[in-house]
Amino acid sequence: MATWHTDYIEKQLCICFQMLGHCIGSHPWWFLIIPLILSTSLGNGFYFLKDRRSNSIEEQFTPVDGKAKMERKYIQHTFPENDSMFSSLRLSTNGNYATLIATGDGNILTVESLQDILDLDFKLRGMAVLHDNQTFDYADVCAEVMGSCFSNTILDIIGYNANNIDTVNLTFPWYNLDFKSVPLHLSVGSVKLKTESSAVESARAIQLHYYLRKDSKAKIGRWLESFINLVSNDSSPSIQVSYSTSMSLQWEFEKSAASVIYLFSITYAIAIISSIISCWRLDNVRTKVWVASCGVVSTGLAILSGFGGLLLLGQPFVMTVASCPFMILGIGLDDMFIMISCWQRTRVLDSIPDRLADTYKKAAVSITITTLTDALALFLGYSSPFGSVQSFCLYAAICVCFCYLYNITFLGACMALNGQREAENKHWFTCSKIPEALPSSKSKAFSICCVGGSYDQITEKEETEPMSHVFERFYSPFLTHKLIKACVCVIYTGYLAVSIYGCSVLKEGLDIRNLALDDSYIIKYYNNQRQHFSEYSCNVMVSVTQPFPYWDEDEQKDLHSCISSFESLDYVNSTYAWFLSFQQYANATNLSISSKEAFYTHLPHFLELNSMFRQDINLTVDNDIQASRFFLQTLNKTTMKDMMTGLRQAADECPLELLVYHPAFIYFDQYTVIMDNTVQTILIAVTVMLVVSLILIPNLLCSIWVAFAICSVIVGVTGFMSLWGVNLDSISMINLVMCIGFSVDFSAHITYAYVSSPKTDTNEKAKDALAHLGYPILQGALSTVLGVVMLSMSGSYIFRTFFKIVFLVITLGLLHSLVFIPVFLTMFETCIKWR
């Protein structure tokens, strides 16, 4: 198996690149100017950036074809909302609202605290807001219930008089107000009850809601902005207030991209400096300072072209794409270091076209593999059900292709021009001709800045860098020692064990708080909500989607059986249903509703008394019930994923046709697809990478080792990211898809160098591969890490996650390419030969 070669494509690719290199070396200015013109033209697409932005959290961070979205369409069509009878319980979306949580040092149910809350409520209701040269207040935009603005239960209970709290006997979680039970648990949090009683002794938090009608988006936005300004600037000696609105998360999320603009500037500066330093030579002629600088410029042109071209084509620009340039910078510099390394192994006395042709011939397979694998992995990621992943993968994949194009044209032209300077023995900065050796009349200090152009007179190649000597003379002999190989195997076993453990404790799902910046005001609100109002969870709608004889006692058994199955779940607290209330009303008034005629006779009067229930019944033109709904109050006793899937499963097992829905399910749907979709994408990508490496690397065994490296790195990244506190969500999925391509890069370089080595002994082949590519791989890894290290300082979870995963990918990829793969290649091939 180890002797089966498929090198036809490799040879043809090398020949094509050799011809291209010769052409670029002969006409460098054309290949320098044309990419500049192309990137400038495509860069005009940035003019449309503002119009192309698509940062809707629902569109980008929830499954495109999620089940809850289909359920929402049904609910909206079957149970249209009544603007004059607002009910937060019956909203099919989150609605328009502002909310605040007031907390105190102790009991919030005191006259002083409640008076401060009432004062703040009064200010909010009377707040004058200017829009389109007209002033309006809360009463002009509030959601209405029977002609009055929606009010808060706790304030209704005390009659908007703080002194009444001493005379009111509050009960929890339900309180009887005006002959109706109202949910106090929505308004009062961290409640302490009196001994063996439902009476409230104290509470630590009160939550108020201000729901708004569906009005002009701009008008609603102005009121919400004014709400935020008023509450943020209001102060009280007895209460602390946290707050949020229906638009707060969206607004805060959109600030994330702006928060990293300055980091991108710093990153590019660091990349240029680090590239220059790593390519710096003491030889004033052979130094590759300008090539390194042009390498960074080349990646910049690729980003300009990729982003600009897609913006011209109307492709939506999602905020997650803002992390793409950091990745492209690493990929571009990695290829640049490989090309520089290949250039240094050409004959100095050859013509520039010949040197560049030889460089391209040596680098062809390495940089083509990295580009193909990176681009294919990203294009495969485009099949994700998440809009944010799709957008990132498309932008990144196109940028990778442009990066490849500009590296073999623009950067190649820069290398040719730099080679012309070297051939004429000109100084890298002044471009004046300088002596190759130190003149006898000059001091040694003169040689530091004014001498250069030396090369190995025996091999006629540039002198090897000191770091390459380290890899050749010290590191590779050390790594190929038998004892060290054994230690490497032990280390790899430990690495694999820790990685698998990390995978086993990996958490799924995106915490929506992570979409806001760390210092956002809504973080405090979410923390208070979790601390004080976490006992009760969603009020889930259950729709009976078929006509049903609610009056038939025999048929009712099926319905009650369904309700019982829901209530048997430990996270379901109670059921709130119009037909149960109707039955109680009939029993209390001695009415018989056991026949269809009697049922429909008494139903209108019941609905007059309980008008809210009208929104829970869908009647045909003949006044027959076509569909209806009821509600389940759930508790926070399990994960959101388990609650949603458990309710859906209970609905499926019910003999009736039921549908369960809550607006939060739109976001919870990510739990049902994220793991399967990620695994599926990774498996397909690994298979594709295996095929690509098999085509381009003329050795089946080594192609398998590249595939092994991909799997090993992905397992490691997944495990260690879990231990680093990163969940599997649409954001980390982006990075895992990217990880597939990155994990190929380094292992493909070292594997190809190993199989291409003319040496026969396995240890010598590993030494040869490490000597030639060890330092360029290290350079590429360091440049990529430096390209993203500034993101670790970001106040955004999205960009910090990007840094964490890229850091893991590069670190583990480097560990595999410079430690594990060389050792395993020598051991495995030796084993086969021994057999």
MOSULNOR-V674552 format. One record per helix or strand of 3 or more residues. SS is the DSSP state (H for helix, E for strand). FROM is the first residue (numbers start at 0). TO is the last residue. Records with the same first field share a line. If there is no record, write none. Layout:
SS: FROM-TO, FROM-TO
This chain:
H: 7-25, 27-51, 56-60, 66-77, 87-89, 110-125, 137-140, 152-156, 161-165, 183-185, 216-232, 247-257, 260-278, 288-311, 318-343, 351-380, 386-422, 443-449, 465-478, 481-503, 511-514, 520-531, 552-566, 577-587, 595-608, 610-615, 639-652, 664-667, 669-695, 699-722, 729-755, 761-792, 796-833
E: 95-102, 128-130, 133-135, 173-176, 179-182, 198-201, 204-211, 239-244, 535-543, 571-576, 616-618, 624-634, 657-660
